[in-house]
């Protein structure tokens, strides 16, 4: 350890520095005393300490703790620019004509990283993992997202090559085949606990589903945008509302998680129609996704929408109108939906018209707080994002049952009595079997096999949720096995789970099969 950092490290270990504010004051004090020439970055300090000290220092020195406060490290890689077969959506700023992946300006962080590494999946992955490690984040459990547009329209060979590169990047070496890379990742230091792809609803055929499952995909994100066909037509989306229904059912019947991208404020829509789209998504059993990303429509240069706006034929929602709509949506969101993101990572200077702020989610939350309300979506209830350290108190095991896509969904959650979501499981019961589609335990991500200190993970909550799912599948539905849509890197967890209970888990195609 660099000798100049020792006074800071000693104070953290002694407990006299317990927050970022304390750390900043100590850095300034030591600079004024001449002990430090300039304030070191937290990453510099972490790089200088011993492996034994690092876990003790990371809670204070970790940069942007929210990045892993949901229990996983999110890593994204961008595919190279390809054109969408259906043409160009009216709002889309990217694509080969611009030299960027579809729907991206090129100024977004992930797009910049993709271009920097010439869209090489291995290099993008290694770079991001090392960056997270250097800033104090555990990268044992990686939730991986493939960005760049309509993934399933890309050549199958490229899809396989790209995803293999992502596995290789996590493994730290290049395998000969995709299967070899997946097998290696089951016991790698950085394991892919989930793999997400993005596509359009009409581009998720039965063949696409089978191919996605072979790649190890666990979640698919559909660009739904609206539940009105005329709005989709005006935006040249190339799909219909019925395509959304069919794609959603295919995904869920395969045990996949489903996320919808919604775009309020498109041409042909208005506040009431936008709100009705969300009501339809929440209430109509043919939709009901597991997650949402809400991207309020903005006008970007060099788009069809920009030309409409210049002619005075389109007016985007104002910031105030956007906040008002978001509050209305948050008031009615079901407890089994997670609002993953609100607003694209596009800088305000790049926007020609529309949202004039970069923190619209926070503005909506502030408005709700002023009304004495709080959003009930999964993200807004997580113990990690609420900053709740582990406390040994009573917790409730809750169950919510709802119908979706001709099946029954069981949402089981572990929650604190006075608010705070510790974890949850999604069980789907349908003609194809009993599928454990998702298992999550929140709180700061901690390394595999590490004993928790004030953390929520590794305390048996996940196992308890799986047991509840097994009981429902066996006793109430008569199923003989539970099919787990498991990220490649979580297969070992389920094998150990079954072994501890005197059973043997096996692979059934892309699923981990646990006999009941």
N, C-alpha and C positions, 0 to 999 in steps of 0.2 A: 504494500500500500504506500502511495506517495506520502511522505512524512507531513507535508503541508495539509493534507486532508485529515490527519489523525485527530486534531481537536474537534472537528465536526463529527467524525465517526464516533468518537468517544462520547460525545454529548447525546447522540442518537441512541447508542447502546445503553447509556445510563438513564435514559428516559426523560432527560431535560428538554429534548426536542421531540415534540409529539405531533407537529403539523407542518405544512408547507410554510405557513407564516413564521413559525418559530425558526425553521431552517433558513429562511431568507434573512431574518434579523441576525442570526448567528453568522451567516456569511458576511454581511455588512460590517458587523462588529469586528470580525477577524481581519477584514480588509483594512479597517481603520486602525487596528492595532499593529498592522504591518506583518501579520502572520501569513496572510494571503495577498498576493499581488493583485488579483482580480477574483471576483466571485466565480467559482467553478460551476459547471453545469452538473445537474444531478447524474447525468449519464457518465460524466468524467469520474465522479466519485464511485459510482457502481463499478466502473471498469477497473478501478484501482484496488478494490477490497478483495479479501479472500473468499473462496467459494463458501466457507463456513459462515462468514459474516453476511453474505449477500441476502439470504432469506430474512434476516433480522432487520436489514436496512431497507429492503424493497418497499414495505408499506409506506415509508416516508418519502423515499426518493423516486418512487414510480411516477412517470410522466402520464398525465391524463388517465387517472385510475378508471374512469368510466369505460375505457376501451376493453377492459377485461372484467368489468363489474357484473356482467351477466353470466359469468362462469366459463366463458370461452374466449379465445383470441380469434378475432375475425381477420382473415387474410383474403385478399382479392387479387386476381390476375386478369388482365385484359387481352382478349383475342385481337388479332390484327384486323384492319378494316376490310369489311366485306359489304356488298350491297344487299339490301333486302329484296327477295324475289318479287314481292308484290309492288314495289315502287318505293316512294318516299312519303312518309306521313307529313301532314301539313305543318306540324310543329317541330319536326326533326332537324337539328342543326348539323348533324355529322354525316359520316359515310365516306366512301372512297373519293368522292369529288372534293372533299375537304381534307382528305388524308388522315381522317380519324375514324375510330370505330363508330358504328351506327349509333345514333342518338347522343353522341358525346361531342362537346366543343373542342376538347383537347386540353383545356385549362384545368380540368378536374384533377385532384391528386392522383387517383388511380390511373387516369388517362395519361398523365405526365409520366408516371412510373412505367406504364406500358411502353410508351414511346422511347423512354430512356434506354430500355433494355430490348428495343426492337421487337417487342411483343413476345419475347422468349419466356415461356411459362416457368421454366426452371429458375432463371435469373430473377424474374419478378418475385417468385415465391421465396427464394433464399434471401433476397434483399429485405423483404418485408419481415420475415421471421427474425433475422438478425437485428433489424431496427427495433422491433418490439422487445427482444431480449435485452438490448442495450439500454432501453429506457425502463427496465424493471418489470416487464410483464412475463408471466409464465406462458410458454408456447407449446405446452404438452398437448393441449386440447384445442385443435384448430377447426373453426367453422369456416369452410372455404367457399368462396363465391367466384364463379366465372362470369366476368362482365364482358360487355362488348356488343350486345345486340341479340339477334334472334339465333341462338346457339344451334338449335336443331336444324336450321337451314344450311349450316356449314357442311362441307364434305365430311362424310363419316370418318375417313382416314385422318383428316385434320382434327376432328373432335377427339378421337382416341389419342392422337399424338399430343394434343394440348393437355388433356387431362392427365396423361401419363407424366408429362413434364411437371405438372403440379404435384403429383405424388412424389416424383423424384426430388423435387425441390424440398419437400418436407423431410424426405428420407436422408438427404444430404449426399446422395450418389445416384448415378443413372443405371436403371435396370434395363434388361434386354427387352422385356415385354410389359404391357399394361398389367397383366396378371401377376408378374413378378413384382412390379412396383406396388401393387395393392397388397400382396402377401407381406412384403417387407414393411409396409406402413402399419400393419397390425401390431407390430412391436417396436415401432420407431420412437425416437425421442419426441418428435412432433407428430401427433397422430391426427388424421383427418376424421373428426367426429361427425362431420356433415359436409355434403357437397351440394351446392346450389347452382342451377343454371337458369337463364332467362330465355323466354321465347314468347311467341304469339299464340293465342289459343288455337287457331286453325293449323298451326305447325306442331301439334303434339298428337300425332296419329298413334295407333297401336304399335306400329313399328318403332316410332320415336320413343315410346314409353319403354319398350324392351331394350332398346339401345342405351337409353339413359340409365336404366337399372344395371346394365352390364358395366357401365362406367363407374358405378357407385354413387349415383345421384340419390339424394335423400329429400331434396326440396326443389320444387319448380316454381318460378315466378312468371306469372302471365301478365302481359300488358293488356289489361281489361279496359281501363280508362273510363268507360261509361256503360250503363245498361240500357241505352237507347240506340237503336240501330241507325236512326237518322244522324245522330251525333257522330257515330263511328264512320258513317259514309262521308260526311262532310270533312272529316279529318283524314280520309283516305287510309283507314286502318287496315282494310283488306280482310276483316273478319266480322262476324255477326255475333249477336248476343247468344244465339244458339250454339255457336262454336265454343263460347265460354262455358256453357253448361256441360257440353260433351267433354271438353278437355279437363274440366274440374273433376268430373266423375272418373275419367280414365286415370287421372293422377291419384285420386284417393283410393280407388280400387286396387291400385298397385302398391298402396301403403305409403305413398309420398305425401309430404306436407305441401300445402298450397299457399302461395302468397299472390295477392292481386296488386297490381299497380293501378291507381285511380288518378284521373286528371280532371278535377273540377274546373269549370271555366272555359271549356272548349267551345268553338263555334256551334251554334244551334242549341246550346244549353243555357240554363240560368240557375239562380240559386235554388229554386224549388225543384227543378229537375236534378240538379246535382245532389241535393239532399235525398231525393227519392232514389237515386242510384245507390246511395249508401244504405238506405232502408231496405232496398231490394237485396243487396249483398248480404245484409245481416239477417233478414227475416225469411227470405225465400230459400227453402231447403235445397234447391238446385244449385245454389251458390255456396254461401257460408265458408269462406276461406279460413285458414288458420292465422294468416298474417295479412297486413296491409302496408303498402307504401303509398303515401299521398303526395302527389306532385302537382300543386296548383299550377295552372297554365300560365306560362310566361312567354313573352315575345322575344325571340332571339334573331339576330341578323341572319340574312341569307336563308330564310325559310319562307314557305308559302304563307305562313301566318303573318310574317313580317310584312309581306306585300299587302295582305288584307288590312292590316293595321294602318299602313301608310295611306291607303285609299280611304280610310275612315269606315271600313266595312266590318271592323272588329275592335272591340274594347275589352281588354283583359280586366279581371277582378282587381280591385284596389287592395292594398294591405288590410285596410279595415274590413272590407267585405270578406277577404280570405279568413281573417281571424274569426269573424262572426260565423262563417260556415264551419270552420274547424271546431269551434266550441259546440255547435249543434251536433256535429258528428260524434265528438267525444262524450257527449251526454247520453248517447244511445248505443255506444259500442258494447257488444257482449263481452263478458269476462274471459271468454276463451279465445279472443282475438288479440294479437299483439300488433300494435301500430309500430312497425319497424323504423320507419323514417317519415318525416314530413319535410318536403322541399329538397330539391336537387342541390348537389354541391357545386353550384354555379355562382361565381362572384357577382355581386350586385352591379359592378361596372360593365359586365358582359350582357346585362339584361336591357333590352331596348324599351320594354314597357311591361308593367305588371308589378309583382312584389318588389318592394323597394328596401326590404330588410333581409337579413340572413338568419334571423332567429324567430321565425313565425311560430314554431312549436312553443317556445317559451312565452310568447305573447298570448297565445291561446290558454296556456296553463295559468298565467297570471290573471287573465280575465275570469277563468273558472274559480280560482282561489278567491277573487274579489266577491264572487257570488256564493262563497262557502261550499264550493263543489270541487270534486277531484275526478280526473279521468279514471275509468275503471278498467282500461285495457291492461294486458299483461305487463307491458313495459313500465307503465306508471305505478305498478304495484310491487315490482321486484325488490327484494331486500337489499340487493347489491347497489342498485341505482338510487335507492332511498338512503344509502349509507348506514344501514342497520347492521352492527356487528352481531355475532352469534350470542344468544342468551339462552340459557338452559331453562326455558319456560314451556308451558303447555302450547301445543299447536293443534290445529284442527285439520282433519282429512276430509275434504269436501268433494262432492261428486255432482256433476251437471251432465245430464243426458239430453241430446238433441239429435234430430234427424238431419242428414245431409247427403245429397247425391245418392239416394236410394240405399242408404245404409244408416246404421246407428253409431253416433259418436259419443264416447264417454270421455269427459274431461275431468280428470282427477287431480286435485291440487292439495298441497300442504301449505297452510297459511297460519300466520299469527292471529290470535283472536282480535287484536286491535289494529289490524292492517299490516300487510307485508307478505308477499308471495315468496315462499321458499323454493318451491319447485312444482312441477306438474308432469302429467303423462297424458298422451292422447291414444286412446284405444278405439279402433274402428272394427265394427262387426258387420259383415256383409256376406254375400254369397260366396265370395272368394276366400273367406276365412276370417280369423281374428288377427288383426294387425296392430302391433304396438308401433305407431307411426312416429312418436316422439317421446323422449324422456329428458327432462332438463332439471338441474338443480342450480339455483342462482347464487349470488355472492361472488366475491373476488375469486377469479380462477386461481387454483393452487396446483402445483405440480403433481403428477401421478404418484401415488404411494406416499405422499407427504402427510404427516399427521397435522390436522388443522389446529390453529391456535384460536383466533377469534373469527374463524371462517365457517361458512355454512356447508361447504362441500366436504365429502368424505365422512359423513356422520350417519349414513344409512338411510337417508331420505329417499334416494333413488331406488334402493332395493325394496323399501316399503311400498313405493308406488307400483313397481313391477308386480309385487305379490298381489296387490289389489286388482291389477289388470288381469292377472292369471285367474283369480277367484271369479271375477265377472265372466271371463271367457269360458271357464269350465262349468261353474255351477249354474249360471243364468242362461248361457247360450249353447252349452253342450259341445264346445269345441275341444278337440283332442290336443291341439298344439297352439302355441302363440308364435306368429311370424313377426320377427322384429326387422323393421326397415332400419338397419344399423349402418352408420358410417363405418367405413372399413376399419378405422382406428378404434372402434368401440366393440368390435367383435369379441375381443379377449375378455372384456368386462362381462358380457352376457354368458360366455363360456364358464367363467369363474362363478357367476351367479348361479347357473344351473348346477354346477359341480358341488357347490356348497350345500345344495338342497337334494343331493343324491340323484341328480339327473344328468343327462348328457345332451348338450346343445349341439346341433349340427347345421351345416349349410344346406339350404333348400333353394337352389338357384341363387338369387341375390340376397335372400333372407337368412337370418339366424333363426333356426327353428328350435323352440324350447318345448319339449313334450310336457303336457299338463298331467 
